[in-house]
Amino acid sequence: MKKVGIVGGGIIGLCSAYYLAKEGYEVSVFDESAMDNGCSYGNAGMIVPSHIIPLAQPGMIAQGMRWMFDSQSPFYVKPRLNTDLLKWGWQFYKHANRNHVEKAMPALRNLSMLSKELYQDFAKENNSFFYEEKGLLMLYKSDKVAEEMYHEGKEAERLGLEVDYLSKTAVAALETGTKTDVIGGVHYKSDAHLYPQKFMKFIKEELIRLKVEIHSCTTVKDFHFEGNKIAKIATDKGTFATDEVVLAAGSWSPSLAKKLNISLSILPGKGYSFTLKNKNQKPAIPSILCEGKVAVTPMNNDIRFGGTMEITHTADTKINTNRLQGIVTTINDFYPEMQIEMPKTADTWFGFRPCTPSGMPIITRDKKIVNLTLATGHAMMGVSLAPATGKIVTEIIAGKTTTSVDTKMFQL
């Protein structure tokens, strides 16, 4: 029985562990955190086949420059003289073109649709994580954004997704949970959502049942080689022999990759969320409030709001109250009857999404280290793409052709 060591205990690492264990591998997961509060826990919980356009797209650089001067804007790059940031920015610039988007869209659609199918399988087994298929509403307040959302919807339709274009009246008829102040919306009927913390609890219980060893609060210090293969994973809790290694450490992947003499261009995009418990009046349909890029997700009796993308570094653990205020202001602009107040710092979650300059995740076998598989760089799409990523990682390690999804867009 082959041993697989997975470095990273977020949703990508745990889904990889699940499918590998189902295939009969002896799996161990290593994570330096307590595995209770990372990006897999505080995100919006959306499964989004609609998100077919990568972050690196035409017009994004110009828009980002405009947002740089607004302290409450949804996107911000923290200026600093840093080689990694400069390299990342240059690569982002090179990818922000129509040709890249055309290649990326079908790849992201296929990966998302596979993930959705796998989530459906999980939910049939035990829907303790409140998986629902209500679609996603893209709500807007301006004619300019309405036109942008219409064109994006047409791109999605071209790729086979079901899309409705709603007037202000039609939005109100669909969103009955609370009043909306919008001029219209686009409803992606293919999308779904779940409660992330509940899913993480579910998948951990499944891994325990499958006898996966989970080493939380365990720091990976180094890797020991035999030729061009990793033979052992050295941690602060001991050294572990392994036949295969999966690097799935999110925003911490680049620093671990350096121990393997691999350069990964990934920067952390800090985002915030807060959850209101047992809220009687709340939106019924998961939504993106377009002008402020705020995600809104009903989660059973609760409602979660999330937003902002600050390209920064993992040592940046301060909550930027201006950006948090931007989220709150957007919510109250779109939902005038909710009267949301600024959350307390103790009730505000933040996390780091691993962002590649191409806007595409990395899911590939390394070219030089023959037993290393990379599964990282999913940005805001970690929850959405995790089961499909785990399935592909398992196919890669088993030496199978990845028949479910063409993975060439996910290679380095």
C-alpha positions in Angstrom: 0.0 0.0 0.0 1.5 3.3 -1.1 1.9 6.0 1.4 0.9 9.6 0.5 1.8 12.6 2.5 -0.4 15.6 2.0 1.1 19.0 3.1 -1.9 21.2 3.8 -5.1 20.6 5.7 -7.5 22.9 4.0 -10.4 21.8 1.8 -8.1 21.0 -1.1 -5.8 18.8 1.0 -8.7 17.0 2.7 -10.6 16.3 -0.5 -7.4 14.9 -2.0 -7.0 12.7 1.1 -10.6 11.5 0.8 -10.3 10.3 -2.8 -6.8 8.9 -2.3 -8.0 6.9 0.8 -11.0 5.6 -1.2 -8.5 4.3 -3.8 -6.7 2.4 -1.1 -3.7 4.6 -0.4 -2.3 5.1 3.1 -2.8 8.8 3.6 -1.3 11.3 6.1 -2.2 15.0 6.3 0.1 17.6 7.8 -0.9 21.2 8.7 0.8 23.6 11.1 -2.6 25.1 12.2 -5.2 23.6 14.4 -7.2 23.1 11.1 -10.2 25.0 12.4 -10.2 28.5 11.0 -8.5 28.7 7.5 -10.0 29.8 4.2 -12.0 26.6 4.0 -14.0 27.8 7.1 -14.7 31.5 6.6 -15.4 31.7 2.9 -18.8 32.2 1.2 -19.5 28.5 0.6 -20.5 28.9 -3.0 -20.2 26.2 -5.7 -19.9 28.4 -8.8 -19.8 27.0 -12.3 -20.8 30.5 -13.2 -17.3 31.8 -12.3 -15.7 30.9 -15.6 -13.8 34.1 -16.1 -10.4 34.2 -14.3 -9.2 37.1 -12.2 -6.6 37.8 -14.9 -8.9 39.4 -17.6 -8.9 42.4 -19.9 -9.7 45.6 -18.0 -8.8 44.2 -14.6 -5.5 46.2 -14.3 -7.2 49.5 -15.2 -10.0 48.8 -12.7 -7.6 47.7 -10.1 -5.6 51.0 -10.5 -8.8 53.0 -9.9 -9.7 50.9 -6.8 -6.2 51.5 -5.4 -7.2 55.0 -4.4 -10.4 54.0 -2.6 -9.9 52.8 1.0 -13.2 50.9 0.9 -12.8 49.3 -2.6 -13.2 45.5 -3.2 -9.7 45.0 -4.6 -6.4 46.3 -3.4 -2.7 45.5 -3.9 -0.6 46.5 -0.9 2.3 48.5 -2.4 5.8 47.3 -1.4 9.2 46.8 -3.0 9.1 43.0 -3.3 10.5 40.8 -6.0 7.7 38.2 -5.7 5.1 41.0 -6.0 6.8 42.5 -9.1 7.1 39.1 -10.8 3.5 38.3 -10.0 2.3 41.6 -11.3 4.2 41.2 -14.6 2.8 37.7 -15.1 -0.7 39.0 -14.3 -0.3 41.7 -16.9 0.8 39.1 -19.5 -2.3 36.9 -18.7 -4.9 39.7 -18.7 -6.0 39.2 -22.3 -8.8 37.8 -24.3 -6.9 34.8 -25.6 -6.1 33.6 -22.0 -9.8 34.1 -21.0 -11.0 32.1 -24.0 -8.8 29.1 -23.0 -9.5 29.4 -19.3 -13.3 29.5 -19.5 -14.1 25.9 -20.6 -11.4 24.5 -18.3 -12.9 26.3 -15.3 -16.4 25.3 -16.3 -15.5 21.6 -16.6 -13.6 21.6 -13.2 -16.6 23.3 -11.5 -19.2 21.0 -13.0 -17.2 18.0 -11.9 -17.0 19.4 -8.4 -20.7 20.1 -8.3 -21.4 16.4 -9.3 -19.1 15.2 -6.5 -20.8 17.5 -4.0 -24.1 16.0 -5.0 -22.7 12.6 -4.2 -21.6 13.8 -0.8 -25.0 15.3 -0.1 -26.8 12.1 -1.0 -24.7 10.3 1.5 -25.1 12.8 4.4 -26.2 16.4 3.8 -25.1 17.6 7.3 -23.5 20.6 5.6 -26.7 22.0 4.1 -25.9 21.7 0.4 -28.5 23.5 -1.7 -29.0 24.3 -5.4 -30.6 27.7 -5.5 -28.3 29.2 -8.1 -26.5 32.5 -7.8 -27.9 36.1 -8.3 -25.5 38.7 -9.6 -27.3 41.9 -8.4 -26.4 45.4 -9.8 -27.4 49.0 -9.4 -25.9 50.7 -12.5 -26.5 50.4 -16.2 -22.7 50.0 -16.8 -22.5 46.9 -14.5 -25.8 45.6 -16.0 -24.2 45.6 -19.4 -21.1 43.8 -18.1 -23.1 41.2 -16.3 -25.2 40.6 -19.5 -22.1 40.0 -21.5 -20.7 37.6 -18.9 -24.0 35.8 -18.8 -23.9 35.3 -22.6 -20.4 33.9 -22.3 -21.7 31.4 -19.7 -24.7 30.5 -21.9 -22.3 29.9 -24.8 -20.6 27.3 -22.6 -23.9 25.5 -21.8 -24.8 27.1 -18.4 -28.4 28.0 -17.7 -28.8 31.8 -17.2 -31.8 34.1 -16.6 -31.7 37.9 -17.0 -34.0 39.5 -14.4 -35.6 43.0 -14.2 -36.0 44.8 -10.9 -39.5 43.3 -10.6 -38.3 39.8 -11.4 -35.5 40.0 -8.8 -38.0 41.0 -6.2 -40.2 38.0 -7.2 -37.3 35.6 -6.8 -35.6 37.1 -3.7 -38.5 37.0 -1.2 -36.3 37.0 1.9 -35.7 40.7 2.1 -36.2 43.8 -0.1 -33.5 44.5 -2.7 -32.6 48.0 -4.1 -31.3 47.0 -7.5 -32.1 47.7 -11.2 -31.8 44.0 -12.1 -29.8 40.8 -11.8 -28.5 37.8 -13.6 -29.5 34.4 -12.2 -27.0 31.6 -12.8 -29.2 28.5 -12.2 -26.3 26.1 -12.3 -24.7 27.3 -9.0 -25.1 25.8 -5.5 -23.9 26.6 -1.9 -23.2 24.9 1.4 -22.1 25.7 5.0 -18.3 25.5 4.9 -17.7 24.7 8.6 -20.2 21.9 8.4 -18.6 20.4 5.3 -15.2 20.5 6.9 -16.6 18.7 9.9 -18.2 16.1 7.6 -15.1 15.5 5.5 -12.9 15.1 8.6 -15.2 12.5 10.0 -15.1 10.7 6.6 -11.3 10.8 6.8 -11.3 9.3 10.3 -13.6 6.5 9.0 -11.1 5.9 6.2 -8.2 5.7 8.6 -6.4 8.8 7.3 -3.9 10.2 9.8 -4.4 13.9 10.5 -1.4 15.7 12.0 -2.6 19.2 12.9 -0.4 21.7 14.7 2.5 20.1 12.9 5.1 22.2 11.0 6.8 20.7 7.9 10.4 21.6 8.3 12.0 19.9 5.3 11.9 17.1 2.7 14.5 14.3 2.5 15.3 13.0 -1.0 16.4 9.7 -2.5 17.5 10.7 -6.1 14.7 12.7 -7.7 12.1 11.4 -5.2 10.9 12.7 -1.8 11.5 9.8 0.6 10.6 11.5 3.9 8.7 14.5 5.3 10.5 16.1 8.2 8.3 17.8 10.8 8.6 19.2 14.3 6.8 16.1 15.4 9.0 13.6 13.7 10.0 12.3 10.3 7.6 10.4 8.1 8.4 8.1 5.2 6.4 8.6 2.1 6.0 7.3 -1.5 4.1 10.3 -2.8 3.7 13.9 -1.7 0.9 16.4 -2.4 1.6 20.1 -1.8 -1.8 21.7 -1.0 -0.8 24.4 1.4 -2.7 27.3 -0.1 -1.0 30.7 0.4 1.8 28.9 2.3 2.7 26.7 -0.7 5.4 29.0 -2.1 7.5 29.0 1.2 7.2 25.2 1.3 8.0 24.9 -2.4 11.2 26.8 -1.8 12.4 23.9 0.4 12.0 21.8 -2.8 13.8 24.3 -5.0 10.5 25.1 -6.7 9.4 28.7 -7.4 5.6 29.1 -7.2 4.2 32.5 -8.1 1.3 32.7 -5.6 0.4 35.7 -3.5 -2.2 35.7 -0.6 -5.4 37.6 -1.3 -6.8 38.6 2.1 -10.6 38.6 2.4 -13.0 39.1 5.3 -16.4 37.6 6.3 -18.8 37.7 9.1 -21.8 35.6 9.9 -25.1 36.6 11.5 -26.7 33.8 13.5 -30.4 33.0 13.5 -31.3 36.0 11.4 -35.1 36.0 10.7 -35.0 38.5 7.8 -32.2 37.5 5.3 -31.8 37.0 1.6 -32.9 33.6 0.5 -30.8 33.3 -2.7 -26.9 33.4 -2.6 -25.9 36.6 -4.3 -23.0 38.7 -5.4 -23.5 42.5 -4.9 -21.7 43.5 -8.0 -20.6 47.1 -7.4 -19.0 46.2 -4.1 -18.1 42.6 -5.0 -19.7 41.3 -1.8 -20.8 37.7 -1.5 -24.0 36.9 0.4 -24.8 33.3 1.4 -27.7 32.0 3.4 -26.5 29.0 5.5 -29.4 27.2 7.1 -30.6 29.7 9.8 -27.5 31.9 9.4 -26.3 34.4 6.8 -22.7 35.1 5.8 -21.3 38.2 4.1 -17.8 38.2 2.6 -15.7 40.3 0.4 -12.5 42.3 -0.5 -9.3 41.0 -2.1 -6.2 42.5 -0.7 -3.1 41.2 -2.4 -0.7 41.2 0.5 1.5 38.8 2.6 0.7 36.1 5.2 2.2 38.2 8.0 -0.5 40.9 7.4 -2.9 39.8 10.1 -4.5 43.2 10.9 -8.1 43.8 10.0 -8.5 46.8 7.8 -11.7 48.4 9.1 -12.1 50.6 6.1 -12.4 47.6 3.8 -14.8 46.0 6.3 -16.8 49.2 6.3 -17.0 48.9 2.5 -18.6 45.5 2.8 -21.2 46.8 5.4 -22.0 49.8 3.3 -22.6 47.7 0.2 -24.9 45.3 2.1 -27.0 48.2 3.4 -27.1 49.8 -0.1 -28.5 46.6 -1.7 -30.6 45.4 1.2 -32.1 48.6 2.7 -34.3 46.8 5.3 -31.5 44.7 6.9 -29.7 47.6 8.7 -26.4 45.7 9.2 -23.9 47.2 11.7 -20.2 47.0 11.6 -19.2 43.6 13.2 -16.9 43.5 16.2 -13.3 42.5 15.5 -13.9 39.3 17.5 -16.7 38.4 15.1 -14.8 39.2 11.9 -13.0 36.4 10.1 -10.2 36.9 7.7 -8.2 34.5 5.6 -5.7 34.3 2.7 -6.7 33.0 -0.7 -3.8 31.7 -2.8 -3.8 33.8 -6.0 -1.9 32.8 -9.1 -1.1 35.5 -11.7 -3.0 33.6 -14.3 -6.1 33.3 -12.1 -6.0 29.5 -12.6 -5.4 26.8 -10.0 -2.3 24.6 -10.2 -3.1 20.9 -10.3 -0.2 19.0 -11.8 2.6 16.5 -11.3 6.0 18.3 -10.9 8.3 17.9 -13.8 11.5 17.2 -11.8 10.4 15.6 -8.6 8.7 12.5 -9.8 6.6 11.8 -6.8 5.4 15.4 -6.1 1.9 16.6 -7.1 0.9 20.3 -6.7 -2.6 21.2 -5.8 -2.8 24.9 -4.9 -3.6 28.4 -6.1 -7.4 28.2 -6.2 -7.9 31.8 -5.0 -11.6 32.4 -4.0 -12.6 29.1 -5.6 -11.1 26.6 -3.1 -14.4 25.3 -1.8 -16.0 25.3 -5.3 -13.2 23.3 -6.9 -12.0 21.1 -4.1 -13.7 17.7 -4.8 -12.7 17.9 -8.5 -9.2 18.8 -7.5 -9.0 15.9 -5.1 -10.3 13.5 -7.8 -7.7 14.7 -10.3 -4.9 14.5 -7.7 -5.9 10.9 -7.2 -5.9 10.2 -10.9 -2.4 11.8 -11.3 -0.9 9.7 -8.4 -2.6 6.5 -9.7 -1.0 7.1 -13.1 -4.4 7.3 -14.8 -5.3 9.7 -17.6 -7.3 12.5 -16.2 -10.3 11.7 -18.3 -12.8 13.8 -16.3 -11.2 17.2 -17.0 -8.4 18.3 -19.4 -5.8 19.6 -17.0 -3.4 21.4 -19.3 -4.7 24.8 -18.2 -3.8 23.9 -14.6 -0.1 23.2 -15.2 2.8 25.4 -14.4 
